[in-house]
């Protein structure tokens, strides 16, 4: 049976990694409450390819 509630899975993708043109991507999967945060998330996370903290934005 499906879960009930407002929590949905979202994918966060690095914005700086796309601009560099390096192969691969830095993505994180997390959940958010759609009722409390209806707009797209933007979080600073660690990018292992660039080896520094970068801004990750919600995609889709």
Jmol script that loads the backbone (N, CA, C; Angstrom):
load data "model"
ATOM      1  N   UNK A   1       0.830  -1.175   0.000  1.00  0.00           N
ATOM      2  CA  UNK A   1       0.000   0.000   0.000  1.00  0.00           C
ATOM      3  C   UNK A   1       0.887   1.256   0.000  1.00  0.00           C
ATOM      4  N   UNK A   2       0.456   2.284  -0.693  1.00  0.00           N
ATOM      5  CA  UNK A   2       1.234   3.512  -0.823  1.00  0.00           C
ATOM      6  C   UNK A   2       1.205   4.310   0.474  1.00  0.00           C
ATOM      7  N   UNK A   3       2.308   5.039   0.687  1.00  0.00           N
ATOM      8  CA  UNK A   3       2.374   5.909   1.860  1.00  0.00           C
ATOM      9  C   UNK A   3       1.452   7.102   1.687  1.00  0.00           C
ATOM     10  N   UNK A   4       0.898   7.547   2.793  1.00  0.00           N
ATOM     11  CA  UNK A   4       0.083   8.748   2.753  1.00  0.00           C
ATOM     12  C   UNK A   4       0.868   9.862   3.419  1.00  0.00           C
ATOM     13  N   UNK A   5       0.701  11.066   2.937  1.00  0.00           N
ATOM     14  CA  UNK A   5       1.377  12.199   3.533  1.00  0.00           C
ATOM     15  C   UNK A   5       1.916  13.144   2.477  1.00  0.00           C
ATOM     16  N   UNK A   6       2.644  14.138   2.966  1.00  0.00           N
ATOM     17  CA  UNK A   6       3.143  15.189   2.096  1.00  0.00           C
ATOM     18  C   UNK A   6       4.610  15.022   1.716  1.00  0.00           C
ATOM     19  N   UNK A   7       5.299  13.994   2.248  1.00  0.00           N
ATOM     20  CA  UNK A   7       6.722  13.834   1.970  1.00  0.00           C
ATOM     21  C   UNK A   7       6.943  13.199   0.600  1.00  0.00           C
ATOM     22  N   UNK A   8       7.854  13.801  -0.169  1.00  0.00           N
ATOM     23  CA  UNK A   8       8.193  13.290  -1.497  1.00  0.00           C
ATOM     24  C   UNK A   8       9.712  13.210  -1.633  1.00  0.00           C
ATOM     25  N   UNK A   9      10.186  12.291  -2.472  1.00  0.00           N
ATOM     26  CA  UNK A   9      11.611  12.171  -2.736  1.00  0.00           C
ATOM     27  C   UNK A   9      12.014  13.202  -3.775  1.00  0.00           C
ATOM     28  N   UNK A  10      13.172  13.858  -3.565  1.00  0.00           N
ATOM     29  CA  UNK A  10      13.695  14.831  -4.517  1.00  0.00           C
ATOM     30  C   UNK A  10      15.160  14.523  -4.804  1.00  0.00           C
ATOM     31  N   UNK A  11      15.626  14.919  -5.980  1.00  0.00           N
ATOM     32  CA  UNK A  11      17.017  14.730  -6.368  1.00  0.00           C
ATOM     33  C   UNK A  11      17.688  16.091  -6.395  1.00  0.00           C
ATOM     34  N   UNK A  12      18.837  16.189  -5.707  1.00  0.00           N
ATOM     35  CA  UNK A  12      19.614  17.421  -5.695  1.00  0.00           C
ATOM     36  C   UNK A  12      20.838  17.235  -6.582  1.00  0.00           C
ATOM     37  N   UNK A  13      21.092  18.189  -7.492  1.00  0.00           N
ATOM     38  CA  UNK A  13      22.219  18.091  -8.407  1.00  0.00           C
ATOM     39  C   UNK A  13      23.115  19.317  -8.258  1.00  0.00           C
ATOM     40  N   UNK A  14      24.430  19.102  -8.344  1.00  0.00           N
ATOM     41  CA  UNK A  14      25.414  20.171  -8.189  1.00  0.00           C
ATOM     42  C   UNK A  14      25.337  21.135  -9.373  1.00  0.00           C
ATOM     43  N   UNK A  15      25.361  22.440  -9.082  1.00  0.00           N
ATOM     44  CA  UNK A  15      25.311  23.450 -10.133  1.00  0.00           C
ATOM     45  C   UNK A  15      26.706  23.747 -10.678  1.00  0.00           C
ATOM     46  N   UNK A  16      27.718  23.729  -9.832  1.00  0.00           N
ATOM     47  CA  UNK A  16      29.084  24.045 -10.263  1.00  0.00           C
ATOM     48  C   UNK A  16      29.681  22.927 -11.110  1.00  0.00           C
ATOM     49  N   UNK A  17      29.337  21.686 -10.826  1.00  0.00           N
ATOM     50  CA  UNK A  17      29.906  20.547 -11.543  1.00  0.00           C
ATOM     51  C   UNK A  17      29.487  20.571 -13.015  1.00  0.00           C
ATOM     52  N   UNK A  18      28.247  20.960 -13.301  1.00  0.00           N
ATOM     53  CA  UNK A  18      27.778  21.029 -14.676  1.00  0.00           C
ATOM     54  C   UNK A  18      28.566  22.064 -15.471  1.00  0.00           C
ATOM     55  N   UNK A  19      28.917  23.171 -14.838  1.00  0.00           N
ATOM     56  CA  UNK A  19      29.617  24.266 -15.522  1.00  0.00           C
ATOM     57  C   UNK A  19      31.070  23.915 -15.854  1.00  0.00           C
ATOM     58  N   UNK A  20      31.705  23.032 -15.069  1.00  0.00           N
ATOM     59  CA  UNK A  20      33.113  22.706 -15.298  1.00  0.00           C
ATOM     60  C   UNK A  20      33.320  21.812 -16.504  1.00  0.00           C
ATOM     61  N   UNK A  21      32.340  21.008 -16.861  1.00  0.00           N
ATOM     62  CA  UNK A  21      32.465  20.106 -17.998  1.00  0.00           C
ATOM     63  C   UNK A  21      33.177  18.808 -17.672  1.00  0.00           C
ATOM     64  N   UNK A  22      33.455  18.537 -16.393  1.00  0.00           N
ATOM     65  CA  UNK A  22      34.074  17.285 -15.978  1.00  0.00           C
ATOM     66  C   UNK A  22      33.080  16.136 -16.128  1.00  0.00           C
ATOM     67  N   UNK A  23      33.571  14.912 -16.370  1.00  0.00           N
ATOM     68  CA  UNK A  23      32.644  13.779 -16.500  1.00  0.00           C
ATOM     69  C   UNK A  23      31.993  13.431 -15.165  1.00  0.00           C
ATOM     70  N   UNK A  24      30.800  12.860 -15.233  1.00  0.00           N
ATOM     71  CA  UNK A  24      30.076  12.455 -14.034  1.00  0.00           C
ATOM     72  C   UNK A  24      29.221  13.573 -13.481  1.00  0.00           C
ATOM     73  N   UNK A  25      28.447  13.245 -12.442  1.00  0.00           N
ATOM     74  CA  UNK A  25      27.603  14.240 -11.791  1.00  0.00           C
ATOM     75  C   UNK A  25      27.624  14.008 -10.288  1.00  0.00           C
ATOM     76  N   UNK A  26      27.305  15.045  -9.547  1.00  0.00           N
ATOM     77  CA  UNK A  26      27.182  14.930  -8.094  1.00  0.00           C
ATOM     78  C   UNK A  26      25.712  15.083  -7.759  1.00  0.00           C
ATOM     79  N   UNK A  27      25.082  13.991  -7.320  1.00  0.00           N
ATOM     80  CA  UNK A  27      23.658  14.011  -6.999  1.00  0.00           C
ATOM     81  C   UNK A  27      23.399  13.393  -5.639  1.00  0.00           C
ATOM     82  N   UNK A  28      22.423  13.939  -4.940  1.00  0.00           N
ATOM     83  CA  UNK A  28      21.965  13.411  -3.663  1.00  0.00           C
ATOM     84  C   UNK A  28      20.468  13.192  -3.754  1.00  0.00           C
ATOM     85  N   UNK A  29      19.958  12.155  -3.084  1.00  0.00           N
ATOM     86  CA  UNK A  29      18.517  11.908  -3.002  1.00  0.00           C
ATOM     87  C   UNK A  29      18.095  12.150  -1.560  1.00  0.00           C
ATOM     88  N   UNK A  30      17.032  12.922  -1.376  1.00  0.00           N
ATOM     89  CA  UNK A  30      16.528  13.230  -0.049  1.00  0.00           C
ATOM     90  C   UNK A  30      15.012  13.366  -0.124  1.00  0.00           C
ATOM     91  N   UNK A  31      14.379  13.628   1.000  1.00  0.00           N
ATOM     92  CA  UNK A  31      12.936  13.842   1.024  1.00  0.00           C
ATOM     93  C   UNK A  31      12.635  15.227   1.543  1.00  0.00           C
ATOM     94  N   UNK A  32      11.486  15.743   1.157  1.00  0.00           N
ATOM     95  CA  UNK A  32      11.042  17.039   1.674  1.00  0.00           C
ATOM     96  C   UNK A  32       9.540  17.008   1.867  1.00  0.00           C
ATOM     97  N   UNK A  33       9.062  17.874   2.719  1.00  0.00           N
ATOM     98  CA  UNK A  33       7.634  18.019   2.957  1.00  0.00           C
ATOM     99  C   UNK A  33       7.108  19.072   1.982  1.00  0.00           C
ATOM    100  N   UNK A  34       6.270  18.641   1.032  1.00  0.00           N
ATOM    101  CA  UNK A  34       5.775  19.544  -0.007  1.00  0.00           C
ATOM    102  C   UNK A  34       4.897  20.653   0.550  1.00  0.00           C
ATOM    103  N   UNK A  35       4.257  20.393   1.661  1.00  0.00           N
ATOM    104  CA  UNK A  35       3.377  21.401   2.246  1.00  0.00           C
ATOM    105  C   UNK A  35       4.181  22.550   2.857  1.00  0.00           C
ATOM    106  N   UNK A  36       5.301  22.233   3.516  1.00  0.00           N
ATOM    107  CA  UNK A  36       6.119  23.257   4.167  1.00  0.00           C
ATOM    108  C   UNK A  36       7.068  23.961   3.201  1.00  0.00           C
ATOM    109  N   UNK A  37       7.585  23.226   2.191  1.00  0.00           N
ATOM    110  CA  UNK A  37       8.521  23.813   1.229  1.00  0.00           C
ATOM    111  C   UNK A  37       8.040  23.526  -0.192  1.00  0.00           C
ATOM    112  N   UNK A  38       7.099  24.327  -0.693  1.00  0.00           N
ATOM    113  CA  UNK A  38       6.555  24.077  -2.025  1.00  0.00           C
ATOM    114  C   UNK A  38       7.537  24.412  -3.156  1.00  0.00           C
ATOM    115  N   UNK A  39       8.461  25.360  -2.921  1.00  0.00           N
ATOM    116  CA  UNK A  39       9.418  25.718  -3.959  1.00  0.00           C
ATOM    117  C   UNK A  39      10.611  24.766  -3.964  1.00  0.00           C
ATOM    118  N   UNK A  40      11.499  24.914  -4.945  1.00  0.00           N
ATOM    119  CA  UNK A  40      12.636  24.006  -5.091  1.00  0.00           C
ATOM    120  C   UNK A  40      13.686  24.242  -4.010  1.00  0.00           C
ATOM    121  N   UNK A  41      14.267  23.141  -3.522  1.00  0.00           N
ATOM    122  CA  UNK A  41      15.284  23.212  -2.475  1.00  0.00           C
ATOM    123  C   UNK A  41      16.629  23.621  -3.047  1.00  0.00           C
ATOM    124  N   UNK A  42      17.449  24.245  -2.202  1.00  0.00           N
ATOM    125  CA  UNK A  42      18.805  24.634  -2.554  1.00  0.00           C
ATOM    126  C   UNK A  42      19.658  24.467  -1.302  1.00  0.00           C
ATOM    127  N   UNK A  43      20.576  23.483  -1.307  1.00  0.00           N
ATOM    128  CA  UNK A  43      21.355  23.136  -0.121  1.00  0.00           C
ATOM    129  C   UNK A  43      22.830  23.047  -0.485  1.00  0.00           C
ATOM    130  N   UNK A  44      23.709  23.441   0.449  1.00  0.00           N
ATOM    131  CA  UNK A  44      25.142  23.251   0.251  1.00  0.00           C
ATOM    132  C   UNK A  44      25.515  21.844   0.694  1.00  0.00           C
ATOM    133  N   UNK A  45      26.108  21.078  -0.223  1.00  0.00           N
ATOM    134  CA  UNK A  45      26.521  19.705   0.049  1.00  0.00           C
ATOM    135  C   UNK A  45      27.949  19.525  -0.470  1.00  0.00           C
ATOM    136  N   UNK A  46      28.610  18.423  -0.068  1.00  0.00           N
ATOM    137  CA  UNK A  46      29.971  18.145  -0.486  1.00  0.00           C
ATOM    138  C   UNK A  46      29.985  17.467  -1.851  1.00  0.00           C
ATOM    139  N   UNK A  47      30.806  17.985  -2.757  1.00  0.00           N
ATOM    140  CA  UNK A  47      30.997  17.392  -4.075  1.00  0.00           C
ATOM    141  C   UNK A  47      32.336  16.669  -4.051  1.00  0.00           C
ATOM    142  N   UNK A  48      32.318  15.345  -4.170  1.00  0.00           N
ATOM    143  CA  UNK A  48      33.548  14.559  -4.044  1.00  0.00           C
ATOM    144  C   UNK A  48      34.482  14.729  -5.245  1.00  0.00           C
ATOM    145  N   UNK A  49      33.956  15.032  -6.413  1.00  0.00           N
ATOM    146  CA  UNK A  49      34.796  15.232  -7.589  1.00  0.00           C
ATOM    147  C   UNK A  49      35.581  16.535  -7.487  1.00  0.00           C
ATOM    148  N   UNK A  50      34.911  17.607  -7.076  1.00  0.00           N
ATOM    149  CA  UNK A  50      35.568  18.908  -6.921  1.00  0.00           C
ATOM    150  C   UNK A  50      36.249  19.056  -5.560  1.00  0.00           C
ATOM    151  N   UNK A  51      35.918  18.148  -4.646  1.00  0.00           N
ATOM    152  CA  UNK A  51      36.467  18.134  -3.282  1.00  0.00           C
ATOM    153  C   UNK A  51      36.237  19.455  -2.524  1.00  0.00           C
ATOM    154  N   UNK A  52      34.992  19.943  -2.599  1.00  0.00           N
ATOM    155  CA  UNK A  52      34.616  21.137  -1.843  1.00  0.00           C
ATOM    156  C   UNK A  52      33.097  21.204  -1.704  1.00  0.00           C
ATOM    157  N   UNK A  53      32.637  22.087  -0.837  1.00  0.00           N
ATOM    158  CA  UNK A  53      31.211  22.299  -0.631  1.00  0.00           C
ATOM    159  C   UNK A  53      30.664  23.143  -1.788  1.00  0.00           C
ATOM    160  N   UNK A  54      29.565  22.681  -2.388  1.00  0.00           N
ATOM    161  CA  UNK A  54      28.950  23.404  -3.498  1.00  0.00           C
ATOM    162  C   UNK A  54      27.443  23.449  -3.299  1.00  0.00           C
ATOM    163  N   UNK A  55      26.787  24.319  -4.064  1.00  0.00           N
ATOM    164  CA  UNK A  55      25.332  24.459  -3.997  1.00  0.00           C
ATOM    165  C   UNK A  55      24.695  23.375  -4.858  1.00  0.00           C
ATOM    166  N   UNK A  56      23.760  22.636  -4.278  1.00  0.00           N
ATOM    167  CA  UNK A  56      23.003  21.604  -4.982  1.00  0.00           C
ATOM    168  C   UNK A  56      21.545  22.063  -5.050  1.00  0.00           C
ATOM    169  N   UNK A  57      20.972  22.046  -6.263  1.00  0.00           N
ATOM    170  CA  UNK A  57      19.589  22.455  -6.459  1.00  0.00           C
ATOM    171  C   UNK A  57      18.724  21.270  -6.844  1.00  0.00           C
ATOM    172  N   UNK A  58      17.468  21.362  -6.495  1.00  0.00           N
ATOM    173  CA  UNK A  58      16.498  20.308  -6.814  1.00  0.00           C
ATOM    174  C   UNK A  58      16.229  20.296  -8.318  1.00  0.00           C
ATOM    175  N   UNK A  59      16.194  19.081  -8.892  1.00  0.00           N
ATOM    176  CA  UNK A  59      15.880  18.953 -10.314  1.00  0.00           C
ATOM    177  C   UNK A  59      14.545  18.236 -10.461  1.00  0.00           C
ATOM    178  N   UNK A  60      13.969  18.280 -11.665  1.00  0.00           N
ATOM    179  CA  UNK A  60      12.665  17.716 -12.027  1.00  0.00           C
ATOM    180  C   UNK A  60      11.563  18.568 -11.544  1.00  0.00           C
TER     181      UNK A  60
END
end "model"
wireframe off; spacefill off
backbone 0.3
color backbone group
